[in-house]
Amino acid sequence: MTTDLKPSTPTFYRLFCCLALILTFAVGAMGCDIAAKFDTDNPEKAAGVLKVTIPDSARKVVSYTDSSAKGNCTDLSFLLPTSEWKPYVAQYYRDQLEEAFADEYACNESRPPCDTRPSGNLPQRVDAEDVVLVNDSSQYRALLVVSECFPGQTLISWKTSAI
């Protein structure tokens, strides 16, 4: 007696599912970025990782988390009324911030929305950096502030990355 596997049989379905599962684990075990990467847009979770708060007056809040074989990276960006950014930042950095042009400060390599201002001139940028503990490992935490990103609005952009 011979048994033919037909696409409609439960045995064929189980075999297909097992092969798909094995392939998924094999790709993940090889360290493939596709299997190991988790991108999320969860600002509250990102704020927890960064050990910061999101003010009630924050607008256009965006977050991004990348966990991969290359390391962890978390972004959190938002716009604050310009009059509020210095008191907000003073909660985390007591020293004078440095004026700088920070490159590659975003995990997903996005640019702040103010880079595309019609005037073409970037407002003042300041940044700061320290080290925070994330999931029992030390990571760099960087802050980028772009004052007057939009009239009356300042961009606050936080990032962590592996040391």
C-alpha positions, -999 to +999 in steps of 0.1 A: +000+000+000+014+034-010+005+067+005+005+098-017+010+131+000-014+155-015-014+193-007-047+190+010-037+163+035-030+171+072+004+153+069+015+177+041+004+207+061+023+195+092+054+188+071+052+223+056+049+239+090+078+220+104+100+229+075+091+266+078+098+265+116+132+248+111+141+273+084+132+302+107+153+289+136+182+282+112+183+317+098+180+331+134+208+310+147+231+323+119+227+358+133+208+371+103+196+407+109+162+399+095+154+373+121+170+391+150+157+427+144+127+441+162+117+477+152+091+493+174+074+526+176+066+527+214+077+560+228+070+551+264+091+520+262+119+540+245+117+566+272+121+538+298+152+525+280+167+560+278+157+568+314+140+600+304+105+614+304+083+627+276+068+660+286+031+665+283+038+694+259+058+672+235+045+670+200+054+647+170+068+620+193+086+593+174+106+564+187+126+535+172+142+505+187+166+482+169+178+450+186+201+430+164+233+410+162+251+443+158+238+456+192+210+476+206+199+511+196+170+532+208+158+566+195+133+590+209+125+624+193+099+650+198+093+687+195+090+709+226+080+746+229+113+765+227+108+781+261+107+746+277+138+728+263+164+742+287+145+733+319+137+698+305+174+691+295+186+705+329+169+675+346+195+652+329+225+674+322+236+701+347+267+712+327+267+735+298+259+717+265+283+718+236+273+733+203+279+707+176+268+692+144+260+656+154+260+630+126+245+595+128+227+602+160+196+582+149+194+544+149+173+544+117+194+572+102+165+596+099+171+633+099+153+657+121+124+673+104+141+707+106+168+697+082+143+703+054+133+738+064+126+761+035+152+787+047+180+761+042+198+773+074+200+749+103+193+765+137+218+760+166+225+724+175+237+713+209+245+679+222+255+660+253+265+624+260+267+601+291+265+564+299+233+547+312+227+511+322+203+493+298+194+456+305+225+452+327+249+466+301+264+501+298+253+521+267+260+556+254+231+579+258+233+610+235+211+640+233+207+663+203+189+696+207+180+717+176+166+750+189+139+766+167+136+736+145+103+751+136+092+786+148+086+782+185+095+745+185+128+728+195+137+693+185+148+670+213+164+637+201+177+610+225+197+579+214+213+550+231+238+527+215+262+499+226+296+509+239 
